[in-house]
Amino acid sequence: MNVLLFILGAVVSLIVGANVLFALVLPRRPRGFERISLKVNSAVRIAFIGLSQIGRRYESKDAILAPTGPVCIVAQLISWAGGFIVGFALMLNSTTHSFTNALVQATTSLFTLGAIHPGGQANVTLDITAGAVWVVVVTLQIAYLPSLYASFNRREGLVALLESRSGVPAWGPEILMRHQIVGITDTLPDFYSTWEEWSSDLAESHTTYPVLLLFRSPEPWYSWLVGLLSVLDAAAMHLSLAPNRASSQARLCLRMGFTALNRIAVTLGWDVETDPDPAGPIELTYAEFEEAVTMMRATGFEMERSAEEAWPDFVGWRVNYEKVAYRLAARIVAPPAPWSGQRPYLHLATEAPHRPPQRTPRGFSTDS
């Protein structure tokens, strides 16, 4: 019996150790037992969503949800500690003759508090091994944090820059309208190119470190997901309404954008349709699309097609990313921006982007 317990303990310790290795060292999408960390993240996320229900406004809910990511890291560390304690306790059971005593000895050895050997002789080898294992885990965790926060900073930098181009919260049609109003539509190709590169980095970092999905932006109405969705909608509308004027970068941005969302969805274990029917249904209605096109036309945005003519092409693009984007927005409780789906945990109305008035200095004249 003791031999079986020892083997079981060794297996448990190896599984936990492998999970630490894959989570902190090996850059790859988690699979199989590597997904243990995702289960921990999910439990913490659900707990914080429950707590957020006490907030009445979105800002207060966001403040409650803000610690979710950091708490997940701590919870992950605690889960690993618990796994190692159980594993080493099973291995020590033969010398302590009591699982309770084995847990005490494993706990003190793991945290290097000084070995306690109740109920039996010392097992120096396992004591030293447990202490060494935890030192390595803590060291890896410390080394892991700079990489995590570097990815977070790269993500949030471009999201913050989006405020001047799309308002807060971000919205696809608003991006095109603002560029037209300010007279900077010539910068759209570079804008799409930048977001293509950003999406590539997002796909890599958020599948390697899934806990980043739960790290919220510093400002309540900022959101990496809503920002990406607004850029994809802007590119899809541009290609649909003015296919000859839209740059090729818009197409590349769309492709990389929905590829990133699909990769994140697969990491979370969701079923993803990689080649959806271009004529398939989407939740966004034609009436909403037509209303946005009317607003764009009022700003003077140059179009080659009517809303009715552009709608099939727009649907063909949006069907590639709408379902995953909406599901992710609900999961991370993103700001209730236009065209971003329902938030079952918010119970708040959609907030339109705020656009500052277009003014010139008093007495300034463009005549010269």
Residue frames relative to the residue before (quaternion, step in Angstrom):
aa qw qx qy qz dx dy dz
M 1.0000 0.0000 0.0000 0.0000 0.00 0.00 0.00
N 0.6609 0.5138 -0.3069 0.4528 3.57 0.96 -0.92
V 0.6232 0.5416 -0.3365 0.4528 3.55 1.08 -0.73
L 0.6525 0.5126 -0.3103 0.4639 3.56 0.98 -0.85
L 0.6469 0.5106 -0.3137 0.4716 3.58 1.01 -0.84
F 0.6301 0.5326 -0.3289 0.4594 3.57 1.02 -0.80
I 0.6648 0.4957 -0.3007 0.4710 3.59 0.93 -0.91
L 0.6439 0.5174 -0.3200 0.4640 3.56 1.00 -0.86
G 0.6519 0.5149 -0.3099 0.4625 3.58 0.97 -0.84
A 0.6443 0.5145 -0.3212 0.4658 3.57 0.99 -0.82
V 0.6430 0.5214 -0.3207 0.4602 3.58 1.00 -0.83
V 0.6464 0.5173 -0.3157 0.4636 3.59 0.94 -0.93
S 0.6729 0.4979 -0.2953 0.4606 3.59 0.89 -0.92
L 0.6553 0.5081 -0.3129 0.4632 3.57 1.00 -0.78
I 0.6392 0.5191 -0.3282 0.4629 3.59 0.99 -0.79
V 0.6623 0.4875 -0.3064 0.4793 3.57 0.94 -0.90
G 0.6493 0.5189 -0.3164 0.4572 3.59 0.96 -0.83
A 0.6527 0.5012 -0.3147 0.4730 3.57 0.99 -0.81
N 0.6251 0.5340 -0.3357 0.4597 3.58 1.06 -0.74
V 0.6231 0.5218 -0.3293 0.4806 3.59 1.04 -0.77
L 0.6584 0.5269 -0.3069 0.4413 3.56 0.89 -0.97
F 0.7195 0.4423 -0.2628 0.4665 3.59 0.80 -0.97
A 0.6665 0.5094 -0.3080 0.4488 3.60 1.06 -0.66
L 0.8085 0.3202 -0.1367 0.4745 3.58 0.93 -0.89
V 0.7834 0.3560 -0.1665 0.4815 3.58 1.06 -0.64
L 0.7791 0.3482 -0.1857 0.4872 3.57 0.71 -1.06
P 0.2783 -0.7901 0.5221 0.1603 3.63 -0.51 1.13
R 0.4252 0.6713 -0.5072 0.3336 3.57 -0.13 1.26
R 0.6017 -0.5594 0.4258 0.3791 3.53 -1.26 0.43
P 0.4707 -0.7055 0.4473 0.2839 3.64 -0.76 0.99
R 0.0057 -0.7766 0.6296 -0.0224 3.54 -1.06 0.86
G 0.8355 0.2142 -0.1385 0.4866 3.56 -1.25 0.42
F 0.8397 -0.1011 0.0913 0.5257 3.57 -0.90 -0.96
E 0.5242 0.6329 -0.4087 0.3970 3.59 1.26 -0.30
R 0.6271 0.5682 -0.3279 0.4200 3.60 1.22 -0.42
I 0.3595 0.7354 -0.4993 0.2841 3.60 1.26 0.15
S 0.6422 0.5364 -0.3217 0.4431 3.57 0.98 -0.85
L 0.6242 0.5412 -0.3397 0.4496 3.58 1.07 -0.71
K 0.6273 0.5295 -0.3339 0.4632 3.58 1.07 -0.70
V 0.6288 0.5188 -0.3281 0.4773 3.57 1.04 -0.78
N 0.6477 0.5221 -0.3136 0.4577 3.58 0.94 -0.93
S 0.6553 0.5276 -0.3073 0.4448 3.56 0.96 -0.89
A 0.6484 0.5165 -0.3202 0.4585 3.59 0.97 -0.83
V 0.6582 0.4934 -0.3080 0.4781 3.59 0.96 -0.85
R 0.6376 0.5404 -0.3269 0.4411 3.59 0.95 -0.87
I 0.6626 0.5065 -0.3037 0.4606 3.59 0.89 -0.92
A 0.6382 0.5305 -0.3261 0.4527 3.58 1.00 -0.81
F 0.6923 0.4667 -0.2834 0.4719 3.60 0.90 -0.88
I 0.6061 0.5357 -0.3628 0.4627 3.60 1.05 -0.64
G 0.6309 0.5274 -0.3288 0.4645 3.56 1.03 -0.76
L 0.6641 0.4982 -0.3009 0.4692 3.58 0.97 -0.85
S 0.6404 0.5632 -0.3300 0.4048 3.58 1.03 -0.78
Q 0.5421 0.6447 -0.4010 0.3601 3.59 1.19 -0.34
I 0.5907 0.5713 -0.3774 0.4269 3.59 1.21 -0.30
G 0.5989 0.5566 -0.3637 0.4463 3.61 1.22 -0.32
R 0.3447 -0.7569 0.5217 0.1903 3.58 -1.02 0.78
R 0.7536 0.2959 -0.1712 0.5615 3.57 1.02 -0.78
Y 0.6398 -0.5420 0.3587 0.4100 3.57 -1.17 0.47
E 0.6199 0.5639 -0.3490 0.4195 3.60 0.99 -0.79
S 0.6777 0.4750 -0.2985 0.4755 3.59 0.96 -0.81
K 0.6238 0.5199 -0.3390 0.4750 3.59 1.04 -0.68
D 0.6487 0.5168 -0.3161 0.4606 3.58 0.96 -0.87
A 0.6315 0.5359 -0.3334 0.4504 3.60 1.00 -0.78
I 0.6577 0.4941 -0.3072 0.4785 3.58 1.04 -0.75
L 0.7000 0.4735 -0.2613 0.4663 3.58 1.02 -0.81
A 0.4983 0.7136 -0.4060 0.2785 3.60 1.17 -0.52
P 0.7200 0.4442 -0.2927 0.4457 3.70 0.85 -0.75
T 0.3725 0.7707 -0.4743 0.2058 3.62 1.19 -0.12
G 0.6859 0.5018 -0.2904 0.4399 3.60 0.79 -1.00
P 0.6955 0.4566 -0.2908 0.4726 3.63 0.72 -0.96
V 0.6440 0.5123 -0.3334 0.4601 3.60 0.97 -0.78
C 0.6010 0.5589 -0.3577 0.4455 3.60 1.09 -0.66
I 0.6341 0.5257 -0.3334 0.4588 3.58 1.00 -0.78
V 0.6623 0.4898 -0.2995 0.4814 3.58 0.95 -0.89
A 0.6542 0.5132 -0.3134 0.4588 3.60 0.95 -0.88
Q 0.6115 0.5475 -0.3360 0.4619 3.55 1.08 -0.75
L 0.6580 0.5063 -0.3010 0.4691 3.56 0.96 -0.91
I 0.6520 0.5109 -0.3102 0.4666 3.58 0.98 -0.85
S 0.6479 0.5187 -0.3247 0.4536 3.60 0.97 -0.81
W 0.6357 0.5107 -0.3281 0.4769 3.58 1.04 -0.74
A 0.6364 0.5231 -0.3285 0.4620 3.58 0.97 -0.86
G 0.6573 0.5134 -0.3085 0.4575 3.57 0.93 -0.89
G 0.6518 0.5204 -0.3128 0.4543 3.57 0.98 -0.84
F 0.6698 0.4852 -0.3003 0.4752 3.59 0.94 -0.85
I 0.6277 0.5370 -0.3444 0.4460 3.60 0.98 -0.78
V 0.6681 0.4846 -0.3022 0.4770 3.57 0.89 -0.91
G 0.6579 0.5291 -0.3125 0.4352 3.58 0.92 -0.91
F 0.7084 0.4332 -0.2646 0.4903 3.59 0.83 -0.96
A 0.6008 0.5525 -0.3691 0.4445 3.60 1.08 -0.59
L 0.6380 0.5159 -0.3296 0.4671 3.59 0.99 -0.77
M 0.6707 0.4869 -0.3010 0.4717 3.59 1.01 -0.76
L 0.7006 0.4654 -0.2673 0.4702 3.58 1.10 -0.67
N 0.4473 0.7325 -0.4362 0.2704 3.59 1.23 -0.27
S 0.6463 0.5492 -0.3300 0.4144 3.58 1.01 -0.73
T 0.7243 0.4066 -0.2562 0.4944 3.62 1.10 -0.57
T 0.6975 0.4475 -0.2787 0.4853 3.61 1.11 -0.57
H 0.2656 -0.8054 0.4830 0.2179 3.59 1.28 -0.48
S 0.7361 0.2523 -0.2029 0.5944 3.57 1.22 0.45
F 0.4375 -0.7109 0.4776 0.2742 3.56 -0.77 1.00
T 0.5979 0.5581 -0.3631 0.4463 3.60 1.11 -0.62
N 0.6653 0.4832 -0.2951 0.4866 3.57 0.95 -0.90
A 0.6271 0.5433 -0.3312 0.4492 3.56 1.06 -0.76
L 0.6359 0.5249 -0.3283 0.4608 3.59 1.02 -0.78
V 0.6395 0.5203 -0.3245 0.4637 3.59 0.99 -0.85
Q 0.6808 0.4847 -0.2931 0.4645 3.58 0.86 -0.96
A 0.6580 0.5110 -0.3131 0.4559 3.61 0.93 -0.86
T 0.6532 0.5233 -0.3151 0.4474 3.58 0.99 -0.85
T 0.6930 0.4637 -0.2876 0.4712 3.59 0.84 -0.93
S 0.6520 0.5109 -0.3200 0.4599 3.59 1.04 -0.70
L 0.6537 0.5331 -0.3187 0.4323 3.56 0.95 -0.89
F 0.7670 0.3480 -0.1860 0.5059 3.58 0.90 -0.93
T 0.4030 -0.7597 0.4343 0.2680 3.57 1.35 0.32
L 0.2889 0.7693 -0.5132 0.2474 3.57 0.94 0.95
G 0.6227 -0.4509 0.3509 0.5347 3.54 1.30 -0.16
A 0.4129 -0.7582 0.4464 0.2353 3.57 -0.52 1.15
I 0.1336 -0.7506 0.6441 0.0619 3.53 -1.02 0.93
H 0.1010 -0.8176 0.5666 0.0175 3.57 -0.82 1.01
P 0.0277 0.8242 -0.5643 0.0400 3.61 0.36 1.16
G 0.8546 0.2400 -0.1491 0.4357 3.52 -1.10 0.68
G 0.8324 0.0476 -0.0261 0.5515 3.61 1.12 0.16
Q 0.6834 -0.4827 0.3532 0.4187 3.54 -1.32 0.00
A 0.6015 -0.5755 0.4211 0.3600 3.54 -1.27 0.42
N 0.1655 -0.7317 0.6492 0.1255 3.52 -1.23 0.59
V 0.2199 -0.8430 0.4783 0.1103 3.52 0.31 1.35
T 0.6303 0.5616 -0.3451 0.4101 3.57 0.93 -0.82
L 0.7041 0.4430 -0.2643 0.4880 3.56 0.86 -0.95
D 0.5986 0.5599 -0.3629 0.4433 3.61 1.07 -0.67
I 0.6893 0.4726 -0.2726 0.4766 3.55 0.84 -1.01
T 0.6435 0.5324 -0.3248 0.4438 3.58 0.96 -0.85
A 0.6578 0.5126 -0.3097 0.4567 3.58 0.92 -0.92
G 0.6665 0.4995 -0.3053 0.4616 3.59 0.91 -0.88
A 0.6655 0.5059 -0.3021 0.4582 3.58 0.95 -0.89
V 0.6281 0.5466 -0.3345 0.4414 3.57 0.99 -0.84
W 0.7031 0.4671 -0.2871 0.4528 3.59 0.82 -0.92
V 0.5963 0.5465 -0.3598 0.4652 3.59 1.08 -0.63
V 0.6545 0.5026 -0.3080 0.4734 3.58 0.98 -0.84
V 0.6444 0.5268 -0.3249 0.4491 3.60 0.95 -0.87
V 0.6736 0.4869 -0.2961 0.4707 3.60 0.87 -0.94
T 0.6367 0.5258 -0.3280 0.4589 3.59 0.99 -0.78
L 0.6605 0.4950 -0.3033 0.4762 3.58 0.94 -0.88
Q 0.6354 0.5326 -0.3297 0.4516 3.59 1.02 -0.79
I 0.6478 0.5101 -0.3126 0.4717 3.58 0.98 -0.83
A 0.6790 0.4803 -0.2894 0.4738 3.58 0.96 -0.83
Y 0.6309 0.5681 -0.3132 0.4255 3.57 1.18 -0.63
L 0.6139 0.6073 -0.3448 0.3680 3.59 1.03 -0.78
P 0.6526 0.5079 -0.3543 0.4366 3.68 0.82 -0.75
S 0.6400 0.5132 -0.3267 0.4693 3.60 1.01 -0.76
L 0.6402 0.5362 -0.3162 0.4502 3.55 1.01 -0.86
Y 0.7315 0.4252 -0.2454 0.4733 3.57 0.79 -0.99
A 0.5729 0.5569 -0.3893 0.4584 3.59 1.16 -0.41
S 0.6466 0.4990 -0.3104 0.4864 3.58 1.02 -0.79
F 0.6297 0.5341 -0.3264 0.4601 3.58 1.03 -0.79
N 0.6734 0.4980 -0.3000 0.4566 3.59 0.91 -0.89
R 0.6336 0.5162 -0.3359 0.4682 3.60 1.00 -0.76
R 0.6499 0.5201 -0.3147 0.4561 3.57 0.99 -0.78
E 0.7471 0.4471 -0.2373 0.4308 3.56 0.75 -1.04
G 0.5525 0.6290 -0.3997 0.3732 3.59 1.12 -0.53
L 0.7154 0.4299 -0.2526 0.4895 3.58 0.84 -0.95
V 0.5961 0.5581 -0.3650 0.4471 3.59 1.10 -0.61
A 0.6515 0.5056 -0.3135 0.4707 3.59 1.00 -0.81
L 0.6462 0.5237 -0.3198 0.4538 3.59 1.01 -0.77
L 0.5970 0.6020 -0.3567 0.3924 3.57 1.17 -0.56
E 0.5197 0.6713 -0.4175 0.3240 3.61 1.14 -0.51
S 0.7024 0.4679 -0.2840 0.4551 3.61 0.86 -0.90
R 0.7101 0.4572 -0.2574 0.4696 3.58 1.17 -0.46
S 0.8192 0.2160 -0.0972 0.5223 3.59 1.11 -0.52
G 0.4881 -0.6459 0.4559 0.3698 3.58 1.18 -0.25
V 0.3547 -0.7042 0.5703 0.2300 3.53 -1.36 -0.02
P 0.4884 -0.3101 -0.7952 0.1816 1.56 -1.32 2.15
A 0.6368 -0.5618 0.3770 0.3699 3.54 -1.23 0.51
W 0.0074 0.7786 -0.6265 0.0340 3.56 -1.19 0.73
G 0.5720 -0.6590 0.3753 0.3125 3.57 -0.80 1.05
P 0.7019 0.4541 -0.2973 0.4613 3.64 0.64 -0.99
E 0.6110 0.5638 -0.3506 0.4312 3.59 1.08 -0.69
I 0.5887 0.5673 -0.3681 0.4428 3.59 1.08 -0.65
L 0.7000 0.4579 -0.2731 0.4751 3.59 0.82 -0.98
M 0.6534 0.5168 -0.3257 0.4470 3.58 0.97 -0.79
R 0.6700 0.4974 -0.3136 0.4532 3.59 0.89 -0.83
H 0.6340 0.5173 -0.3399 0.4636 3.56 0.98 -0.73
Q 0.6539 0.4980 -0.3112 0.4769 3.57 1.05 -0.73
I 0.6613 0.5225 -0.3132 0.4377 3.60 0.86 -0.94
V 0.7362 0.4088 -0.2255 0.4899 3.58 0.91 -0.93
G 0.4399 -0.7218 0.4375 0.3068 3.57 1.24 -0.32
I 0.5510 0.6065 -0.4006 0.4100 3.57 1.02 0.77
T 0.2117 0.8037 -0.5301 0.1679 3.59 1.04 0.68
D 0.5719 0.6006 -0.3811 0.4086 3.59 1.21 -0.42
T 0.6458 0.5229 -0.3248 0.4517 3.62 1.24 -0.33
L 0.4511 0.7264 -0.4352 0.2819 3.60 1.24 -0.19
P 0.6195 0.5375 -0.3787 0.4288 3.67 0.90 -0.67
D 0.6745 0.4721 -0.2962 0.4842 3.60 0.93 -0.87
F 0.6007 0.5682 -0.3399 0.4480 3.55 1.11 -0.73
Y 0.6783 0.4738 -0.2868 0.4829 3.58 0.88 -0.93
S 0.6414 0.5375 -0.3245 0.4409 3.58 0.98 -0.82
T 0.6447 0.5239 -0.3153 0.4588 3.56 1.00 -0.86
W 0.6966 0.4617 -0.2764 0.4746 3.56 0.95 -0.85
E 0.5587 0.5642 -0.3968 0.4605 3.59 1.17 -0.35
E 0.6697 0.4807 -0.2909 0.4856 3.58 0.93 -0.92
W 0.6322 0.5336 -0.3262 0.4574 3.57 1.00 -0.83
S 0.6545 0.5171 -0.3105 0.4559 3.60 0.97 -0.85
S 0.6205 0.5378 -0.3378 0.4600 3.56 1.07 -0.72
D 0.6640 0.4874 -0.2959 0.4837 3.56 0.97 -0.87
L 0.6186 0.5461 -0.3340 0.4556 3.58 1.06 -0.78
A 0.6544 0.5222 -0.3171 0.4455 3.58 0.90 -0.92
E 0.6826 0.4845 -0.2884 0.4649 3.56 0.99 -0.81
S 0.7370 0.4493 -0.2509 0.4381 3.58 0.73 -1.06
H 0.7484 0.4275 -0.2390 0.4473 3.59 0.88 -0.88
T 0.6203 0.4586 -0.3701 0.5177 3.58 1.25 0.05
T 0.6356 0.5006 -0.3216 0.4920 3.58 1.18 -0.55
Y 0.7835 0.1422 -0.0573 0.6022 3.57 1.01 -0.87
P 0.1593 -0.8444 0.5032 0.0918 3.64 0.31 1.19
V 0.5510 0.6171 -0.4051 0.3893 3.61 1.15 -0.45
L 0.5390 0.6281 -0.4010 0.3925 3.62 1.19 -0.41
L 0.5551 0.6124 -0.3910 0.4047 3.58 1.16 -0.48
L 0.7228 0.4339 -0.2338 0.4844 3.57 1.14 -0.62
F 0.5324 0.5810 -0.4242 0.4461 3.58 1.27 0.10
R 0.2448 -0.8024 0.5338 0.1063 3.56 -0.54 1.20
S 0.6097 -0.5604 0.4203 0.3710 3.55 -1.24 0.49
P 0.6174 -0.5749 0.3811 0.3782 3.62 -1.13 0.56
E 0.7348 0.3393 -0.2094 0.5487 3.60 1.11 -0.64
P 0.5925 -0.6310 0.3611 0.3471 3.63 -0.86 0.91
W 0.7781 0.3704 -0.1970 0.4675 3.60 0.84 -0.93
Y 0.5103 0.5811 -0.4456 0.4510 3.57 1.27 0.24
S 0.1201 0.7808 -0.6100 0.0623 3.58 -1.12 0.57
W 0.4642 -0.6795 0.4904 0.2869 3.58 -0.83 0.96
L 0.6776 0.5043 -0.3017 0.4422 3.59 0.97 -0.82
V 0.6626 0.4793 -0.3052 0.4880 3.58 0.91 -0.91
G 0.6217 0.5418 -0.3375 0.4539 3.59 1.05 -0.72
L 0.6753 0.4801 -0.2957 0.4755 3.58 0.87 -0.92
L 0.6441 0.5242 -0.3232 0.4538 3.58 0.94 -0.86
S 0.6590 0.5064 -0.3162 0.4575 3.59 0.96 -0.81
V 0.6434 0.5098 -0.3226 0.4713 3.59 1.02 -0.75
L 0.6506 0.5053 -0.3180 0.4693 3.59 0.96 -0.84
D 0.6496 0.5025 -0.3211 0.4716 3.60 0.99 -0.78
A 0.6322 0.5277 -0.3329 0.4594 3.58 1.00 -0.80
A 0.6707 0.4896 -0.2984 0.4706 3.58 0.91 -0.90
A 0.6558 0.5101 -0.3121 0.4608 3.60 0.97 -0.85
M 0.6604 0.4924 -0.3100 0.4746 3.62 0.97 -0.79
H 0.6315 0.5398 -0.3285 0.4493 3.56 0.99 -0.83
L 0.6914 0.4691 -0.2723 0.4771 3.57 0.88 -0.96
S 0.6838 0.4965 -0.2878 0.4506 3.59 1.05 -0.71
L 0.7502 0.4096 -0.2100 0.4746 3.57 0.94 -0.92
A 0.8028 0.0919 -0.0303 0.5883 3.59 1.09 -0.67
P 0.0707 -0.8662 0.4932 0.0394 3.58 0.62 1.11
N 0.6865 0.4758 -0.2953 0.4638 3.61 1.06 -0.62
R 0.6896 0.4637 -0.2715 0.4855 3.58 1.18 -0.54
A 0.6047 0.5730 -0.3579 0.4219 3.58 1.09 -0.65
S 0.4489 -0.7053 0.4848 0.2569 3.56 -0.96 0.87
S 0.6243 -0.5415 0.4114 0.3845 3.54 -1.27 0.37
Q 0.5585 0.6126 -0.3889 0.4019 3.59 1.19 -0.49
A 0.5784 0.5797 -0.3822 0.4282 3.61 1.12 -0.56
R 0.6558 0.5057 -0.3042 0.4708 3.57 0.97 -0.86
L 0.6674 0.4999 -0.3001 0.4633 3.58 0.95 -0.90
C 0.6216 0.5400 -0.3300 0.4616 3.57 1.06 -0.77
L 0.6486 0.5171 -0.3111 0.4637 3.57 0.94 -0.88
R 0.6651 0.5201 -0.3077 0.4387 3.55 0.84 -0.97
M 0.7064 0.4431 -0.2721 0.4803 3.60 0.83 -0.97
G 0.6228 0.5693 -0.3388 0.4163 3.57 1.06 -0.73
F 0.7440 0.3722 -0.2540 0.4934 3.59 0.72 -0.93
T 0.5501 0.5709 -0.4066 0.4539 3.59 1.20 -0.30
A 0.6418 0.5194 -0.3179 0.4661 3.59 0.98 -0.85
L 0.6623 0.5018 -0.3108 0.4616 3.60 0.91 -0.88
N 0.6565 0.5118 -0.3133 0.4570 3.58 0.97 -0.82
R 0.6474 0.5146 -0.3251 0.4586 3.59 0.99 -0.79
I 0.6366 0.5118 -0.3255 0.4762 3.58 1.02 -0.76
A 0.6428 0.5279 -0.3185 0.4546 3.58 0.99 -0.85
V 0.6454 0.5097 -0.3183 0.4716 3.59 0.97 -0.82
T 0.6194 0.5461 -0.3381 0.4515 3.58 1.03 -0.77
L 0.6923 0.4612 -0.2675 0.4863 3.58 1.07 -0.76
G 0.5533 -0.6431 0.3769 0.3718 3.58 1.27 -0.04
W 0.4532 0.6872 -0.4518 0.3439 3.58 1.21 0.36
D 0.4631 -0.6327 0.5393 0.3072 3.54 -1.23 0.52
V 0.0835 -0.8138 0.5751 -0.0052 3.57 -0.74 1.08
E 0.2933 -0.7315 0.5900 0.1753 3.55 -0.94 0.94
T 0.2356 -0.8331 0.4874 0.1138 3.57 -0.16 1.28
D 0.7827 0.1957 -0.1239 0.5777 3.60 1.17 -0.40
P 0.0164 -0.8481 0.5295 -0.0071 3.60 0.48 1.17
D 0.6062 -0.5453 0.4367 0.3800 3.55 -1.27 0.41
P 0.4555 -0.7095 0.4610 0.2767 3.65 -0.64 1.06
A 0.7113 0.4093 -0.2517 0.5129 3.58 1.18 -0.49
G 0.3836 0.7554 -0.4603 0.2652 3.55 1.28 0.21
P 0.6205 -0.5722 0.3846 0.3738 3.58 -1.20 0.40
I 0.0878 -0.7524 0.6481 0.0787 3.53 -1.25 0.58
E 0.5792 -0.6158 0.4097 0.3427 3.58 -1.17 0.50
L 0.6001 0.5507 -0.3653 0.4508 3.58 1.06 -0.65
T 0.3300 -0.7756 0.5083 0.1764 3.59 -0.80 0.96
Y 0.6198 -0.5414 0.4162 0.3867 3.52 -1.26 0.43
A 0.6062 0.5663 -0.3571 0.4292 3.59 1.05 -0.71
E 0.6521 0.4991 -0.3146 0.4761 3.59 0.99 -0.80
F 0.6457 0.5176 -0.3111 0.4673 3.55 1.00 -0.85
E 0.6686 0.5049 -0.3021 0.4547 3.58 0.88 -0.94
E 0.6318 0.5339 -0.3339 0.4520 3.58 1.00 -0.77
A 0.6568 0.5016 -0.3061 0.4726 3.58 1.00 -0.85
V 0.6369 0.5242 -0.3279 0.4606 3.60 1.00 -0.80
T 0.6288 0.5312 -0.3277 0.4637 3.59 1.03 -0.78
M 0.6466 0.5093 -0.3101 0.4757 3.57 0.99 -0.81
M 0.6541 0.5091 -0.3117 0.4645 3.58 0.99 -0.82
R 0.6394 0.5262 -0.3261 0.4561 3.56 0.98 -0.82
A 0.6327 0.5452 -0.3287 0.4409 3.59 1.04 -0.73
T 0.6745 0.4740 -0.2997 0.4801 3.61 1.13 -0.51
G 0.5554 -0.6285 0.3820 0.3881 3.58 1.28 -0.17
F 0.3446 0.7429 -0.5093 0.2646 3.58 1.22 0.28
E 0.4139 -0.7428 0.4749 0.2269 3.59 -0.71 1.09
M 0.0233 -0.8033 0.5934 -0.0457 3.55 -0.77 1.13
E 0.3057 -0.7454 0.5669 0.1722 3.54 -1.19 0.64
R 0.7634 0.2721 -0.1464 0.5673 3.56 1.29 -0.31
S 0.4906 -0.6054 0.5283 0.3373 3.52 -1.29 0.33
A 0.6860 -0.4597 0.3531 0.4397 3.57 -1.29 0.19
E 0.6547 0.5229 -0.3136 0.4467 3.57 0.95 -0.85
E 0.6787 0.4822 -0.2920 0.4707 3.59 0.97 -0.83
A 0.7097 0.4722 -0.2623 0.4522 3.58 1.02 -0.78
W 0.5150 0.7001 -0.3943 0.2985 3.58 1.14 -0.60
P 0.6740 0.4892 -0.3403 0.4365 3.69 0.74 -0.85
D 0.6626 0.4903 -0.3156 0.4701 3.61 0.98 -0.78
F 0.6336 0.5286 -0.3344 0.4553 3.57 1.00 -0.79
V 0.6348 0.5156 -0.3218 0.4771 3.58 0.98 -0.84
G 0.6444 0.5470 -0.3179 0.4294 3.58 0.97 -0.88
W 0.6709 0.4541 -0.2919 0.5084 3.56 1.15 -0.61
R 0.7232 0.4844 -0.2738 0.4091 3.59 0.72 -1.06
V 0.5737 0.6003 -0.3869 0.4009 3.58 1.09 -0.55
N 0.6086 0.5819 -0.3424 0.4168 3.60 1.22 -0.43
Y 0.8310 0.2147 -0.0872 0.5057 3.58 1.07 -0.57
E 0.5036 0.6936 -0.4288 0.2854 3.62 1.12 -0.40
K 0.6898 0.5078 -0.3051 0.4161 3.60 0.70 -1.05
V 0.6901 0.4633 -0.2829 0.4787 3.59 0.85 -0.95
A 0.6493 0.5265 -0.3214 0.4448 3.59 0.94 -0.89
Y 0.6643 0.4981 -0.3075 0.4648 3.59 0.92 -0.87
R 0.6665 0.4996 -0.3093 0.4588 3.58 0.93 -0.85
L 0.6450 0.5074 -0.3144 0.4772 3.58 1.03 -0.78
A 0.6342 0.5400 -0.3272 0.4461 3.57 0.99 -0.86
A 0.6595 0.4872 -0.3032 0.4855 3.58 1.03 -0.77
R 0.6490 0.5449 -0.3150 0.4274 3.57 1.00 -0.83
I 0.7799 0.3208 -0.1749 0.5082 3.58 0.85 -0.96
V 0.3801 -0.7416 0.4649 0.2990 3.59 1.34 0.07
A 0.0595 0.8239 -0.5538 0.1045 3.55 0.69 1.17
P 0.6645 -0.4937 0.3546 0.4347 3.64 -1.17 0.38
P 0.4828 -0.6852 0.4613 0.2911 3.63 -0.99 0.76
A 0.0554 0.8244 -0.5540 0.1016 3.55 0.42 1.27
P 0.6193 -0.5265 0.4052 0.4183 3.61 -1.19 0.35
W 0.8470 0.1676 -0.1427 0.4839 3.55 -1.20 0.66
S 0.5930 0.5826 -0.3776 0.4079 3.63 1.03 0.64
G 0.6358 -0.5788 0.3226 0.3957 3.59 1.20 0.42
Q 0.6344 -0.5396 0.4115 0.3702 3.51 -1.39 -0.03
R 0.2186 -0.7381 0.6204 0.1502 3.56 -1.27 0.51
P 0.2715 -0.8128 0.4877 0.1666 3.61 -0.05 1.23
Y 0.7228 0.4392 -0.2580 0.4670 3.62 1.14 -0.49
L 0.6270 0.5738 -0.3370 0.4050 3.60 1.25 -0.08
H 0.0544 -0.8201 0.5598 0.1058 3.57 0.84 -1.05
L 0.5161 0.6075 -0.4252 0.4287 3.56 1.02 0.91
A 0.5386 -0.6227 0.4591 0.3338 3.57 -1.17 0.59
T 0.5971 -0.5611 0.4380 0.3699 3.53 -1.25 0.49
E 0.2685 -0.7677 0.5668 0.1317 3.56 -0.97 0.91
A 0.3318 -0.7451 0.5464 0.1900 3.59 -0.73 1.06
P 0.5611 -0.6062 0.4285 0.3661 3.62 -1.07 0.59
H 0.3880 -0.7164 0.5359 0.2213 3.54 -1.09 0.79
R 0.1133 -0.8027 0.5845 0.0342 3.57 -0.72 1.08
P 0.3699 -0.7283 0.5220 0.2455 3.62 -0.68 1.02
P 0.5670 -0.6011 0.4246 0.3700 3.62 -1.08 0.58
Q 0.4210 -0.6891 0.5336 0.2515 3.56 -1.14 0.74
R 0.1110 0.8131 -0.5574 0.1263 3.57 -0.37 1.26
T 0.2443 -0.7246 0.6195 0.1773 3.56 -1.35 0.29
P 0.6327 -0.5403 0.3747 0.4092 3.60 -1.12 0.50
R 0.5709 -0.6047 0.4318 0.3492 3.60 -1.07 0.75
G 0.8086 0.2501 -0.2048 0.4916 3.52 -0.93 0.94
F 0.5365 0.6278 -0.4150 0.3819 3.59 1.28 -0.16
S 0.0885 -0.7955 0.5991 0.0203 3.55 -0.94 0.87
T 0.3682 -0.7312 0.5321 0.2161 3.53 -1.00 0.84
D 0.5219 0.6325 -0.4148 0.3942 3.58 1.30 -0.11
S 0.1521 0.7848 -0.5891 0.1181 3.59 -0.83 0.88
